[in-house]
Every structure is written in structure tokens, then in C-alpha cells.
Amino acid sequence: MYIKDTNSIVYELIDYPEFLENFYNDDKKARNDLDKSQLKIFEEGLNADELTDLIASDDYSSDERIVFIRAIENKITNESAKILAENFQKNHNVEPELLLSICELLSKYQNQEVYDLFLKYISDDAINDDSVQNIIIDYFNNYE
């Protein structure tokens, strides 16, 4: 929900006088409020296709793309999962935080594109993250 504040519209979670000061002083509540606000804005304002395009784009940082991944969790379709898997299949330099988020998201979809992506990842000796490896192993163990 947005609040009309004089000449601007502000998301309600960050509409308090000390927000900016708290945010720049690394206050945990202010940072969490901003993260929640961004997530809600993307969830409410973008559909699965738009979020898929943003996640696949190299124009955004890994942190931004992780927010998009969180926003698409309840909207993603099998087709969106295929598109993302194909995109990440071509992308060779995926940062560890983004890799974990994308694997968590795609592990819910049993299709050839996700299977191929996870096969690539599990075969890649560069993946040293136990969490990612466990997600992929569970995926293959439960693949029907």
C-alpha cells in the first residue's frame, strides 16, 4: 500500500520520518522495510513474464535479480521455468548467491530444461556450495 506524501507517493513500510537516517546508518529494521517494500512493489506490479525478463537480464545486479526471483515465486509457470533454465544454461558466470536462489526456484519444476541445467551445474567442479549441490542432488533423486 502506498501513502501520498506531499508531492510524492511512498510505500507505507518506509513512510516514517527517520527511515532515511536509519537506512544510511545500516539500521536492520530500515533495511528490512526497504527489502519488503521492493518485494511487494515487484509482486504487485509485474507479471511472471516481466519478472522472467528481469531475472534473465544482465542489466541488474545479483542482489536485484534475487529480489525478482523472490517476487516471481508465487507467479512462476512451467514455461517461465523453462525460459529461465535455458537462460542460465547459456550463462557461465553466475554468482553464488544468485545460483542458490535460481536453483531453489527451479528445483520445483521437472522439465527437460531444468534437468539439463542442473546436470550442467552438478557436473561443474566450480560449484563448491553445499546448499546448491544438495538442492540439485535432491532434484535428481526425486525426478520422475
Secondary structure, DSSP 4 states (H G I P E B T S, - for coil): -EEEETTEEEEGGG-STTHHHHHHTT-HHHHHHHHHHHHHHHHHH--HHHHHHHHH-TTS-HHHHHHHHHHHTTT--HHHHHHHHHHHHH-----HHHHHHHHHHHTT--SHHHHHHHHHHHH-TT---HHHHHHHHHHHHT--
